């Protein structure tokens, strides 16, 4: 009976974990984060459904009927979505549809980002132009009439008075729009094909997803050095998102209908405008989960102190001690290799200054 109970428990947790990590997305295209509700929103082009994913991995429908939904942006408690030749607006508090504006002359609205004043920048993949859209009035206009290349993901970089966008095709370049005169220049030539999404992290590094490279490449803010591939093994990574507070990159993978999360492990900046204040003692869900045989565990500390991170089996026996030392405040991560352990449910527990958090993970061999 005990063996049967353990088997049923394991099967149930495997089902929940699999659904949390690999929910039934359908050609996911874009990811954004709603900081108020602490959830990610994911557009699905095949079904026209925008999914919501809570931080614990629970995935449900947010809105349906957003046909051909692609690029998205969050501003002033509203979600803006590029849908073919239409910009749609939704209330984040109740998912109510607020407006649906057809952009006359557009052909394939794709990437989207928003500035601090509520102006959307939207790429038109087929027409090879960039639009601006006023979220307060729903007025729109052509901002760049001819990009020459096929623009895809787009990212506002206000401190440097520019908008960055990546491009589709072979040896796809990264280009910049000067916000003063809307002139376009190439800031980086690449050997990568079919670049889809572009975002910046809290230290101003630039990340670009590439279908041809099957992952994400990284540039410094001035594009002085060649791109370095920092994430690999993705399947048609689309319009990525970087959560600067948690230092996490979210990638919708159109090739296998998943959304994956990758900790960037950037240092916390001090003494400049990009300072991140770590307010929460937190332990994140390991990734991947389920795993075999290795996984990554990430957490953040509110202050320097002694830390213990250990792994326990289903019987409460310690099977591994990953950390037992003094550590600095900030985001941290460590790898756990379970090559010598059997399949099953394991608990990892983080203890620091009398505070303890634990989470479960599943090893499948």
PyMOL commands that set and color helices and strands:
alter all, ss='L'
color gray80, all
select helices_A, chain A and resi 2-21+158-160
alter helices_A, ss='H'
color red, helices_A
select strands_A, chain A and resi 28-34+39-44+49-54+59-63+69-75+78-83+86-91+97-102+109-114+119-124+129-134+140-144+151-157+162-167+174-178+184-188+195-200+206-210+215-219+228-231+241-243+248-253+258-263+282-283+294-301+305-312+318-327+330-337+344-352+355-363
alter strands_A, ss='S'
color yellow, strands_A
deselect
rebuild
show_as cartoon
